[in-house]
Amino acid sequence: MKTRGIKKSPSASIHGGGLPDLVGNLGWKATGIILLLLIVGFILFAHFFR
């Protein structure tokens, strides 16, 4: 007999999740856009705050 209930989310663990949970919840396009924004942001930061 299977019980019906709330499924446990892996991100709801005591460790609080992390990058693999974030990437797993987003698609590969969204992950690529976030990485691209981080790289561009780092380049701009390094250029303006030398």
C-alpha positions as CSV (number, residue, x, y, z in Angstrom):
1,M,0.0,0.0,0.0
2,K,1.4,3.3,-1.1
3,T,0.9,6.3,1.1
4,R,0.0,9.7,-0.3
5,G,1.7,12.7,1.2
6,I,4.1,15.5,0.6
7,K,7.2,14.4,-1.3
8,K,10.4,15.3,0.3
9,S,12.4,17.9,-1.6
10,P,16.1,17.3,-1.8
11,S,16.7,21.1,-1.4
12,A,14.8,21.0,1.9
13,S,17.5,19.1,3.7
14,I,19.4,20.3,6.7
15,H,22.3,21.5,4.4
16,G,20.0,23.9,2.6
17,G,20.7,22.8,-1.0
18,G,23.2,24.4,-3.2
19,L,24.3,24.9,-6.8
20,P,23.3,21.4,-8.0
21,D,19.7,22.0,-6.7
22,L,19.6,25.4,-8.3
23,V,20.8,24.1,-11.7
24,G,18.5,21.1,-11.4
25,N,15.5,23.4,-10.9
26,L,16.4,25.7,-13.7
27,G,16.8,24.8,-17.3
28,W,20.1,24.7,-19.1
29,K,19.3,28.0,-20.9
30,A,18.7,29.8,-17.7
31,T,21.9,28.3,-16.1
32,G,23.9,29.5,-19.2
33,I,22.4,33.0,-18.9
34,I,23.3,33.2,-15.2
35,L,26.8,32.1,-15.9
36,L,27.2,34.6,-18.7
37,L,25.9,37.4,-16.5
38,L,28.4,36.5,-13.8
39,I,31.3,36.5,-16.2
40,V,30.3,39.8,-17.7
41,G,29.7,41.3,-14.3
42,F,33.1,40.1,-13.1
43,I,34.8,41.6,-16.2
44,L,33.1,45.0,-15.7
45,F,33.9,45.0,-12.0
46,A,37.6,44.2,-12.8
47,H,37.7,46.9,-15.4
48,F,36.2,49.7,-13.4
49,F,37.8,49.0,-10.0
50,R,41.4,48.4,-10.8
